[in-house]
């Protein structure tokens, strides 16, 4: 099992939830093991963004975007699934969620603006 740390954006999203929902949402990421990251399969995915190897974990209505850093996982973003779908719809992008995350730079600029 990994130690899990959260960015300020991720903590902000978690703090908006009641305590029981928080436990349900973080349960899947706290249960990840090194073998899961070595051979990801749904609901876990992996992709590269520049030089970084990032992971996406679907947990109920939320999506965790995180990095593995030795014995810990650092969650960069937690997004509600509808916010990502809304992004796709508003921009009329004919791509899957994973393609958007991997290739669309506007999406990453938007996410990075949330942490400032």
CORSUL-V457602 format. One record per backbone hydrogen bond with DSSP energy under -0.5 kcal/mol. CO is the residue of the C=O (numbers start at 1). NH is the residue of the N-H. If there is no record, write none. Layout:
# CORSUL-V457602
<<CO | NH> <CO | NH>>
This chain:
# CORSUL-V457602
<<3 | 73> <5 | 75> <7 | 11> <8 | 12> <9 | 13> <10 | 14> <11 | 15> <12 | 16> <13 | 16> <14 | 17> <18 | 22> <19 | 23> <20 | 24> <21 | 25> <22 | 26> <23 | 27> <24 | 28> <26 | 30> <27 | 31> <29 | 32> <32 | 2> <33 | 36> <33 | 37> <34 | 38> <35 | 39> <37 | 40> <41 | 44> <43 | 58> <45 | 56> <47 | 54> <49 | 52> <52 | 49> <52 | 54> <54 | 47> <55 | 66> <56 | 45> <57 | 59> <57 | 64> <59 | 62> <61 | 81> <62 | 59> <63 | 79> <64 | 57> <64 | 66> <65 | 76> <65 | 77> <66 | 55> <67 | 69> <67 | 74> <69 | 72> <71 | 3> <72 | 69> <73 | 5> <73 | 75> <74 | 67> <74 | 76> <75 | 7> <77 | 65> <79 | 63> <80 | 83> <80 | 84> <81 | 85> <82 | 86> <83 | 87> <84 | 88> <85 | 89> <86 | 90> <87 | 91> <88 | 92> <88 | 93> <89 | 92> <92 | 94> <93 | 95> <96 | 100> <97 | 101> <98 | 102> <99 | 103> <100 | 104> <103 | 105> <104 | 107> <104 | 108> <105 | 109> <106 | 110> <107 | 111> <108 | 112> <109 | 113> <110 | 114> <111 | 114> <111 | 115> <112 | 115> <113 | 116>>
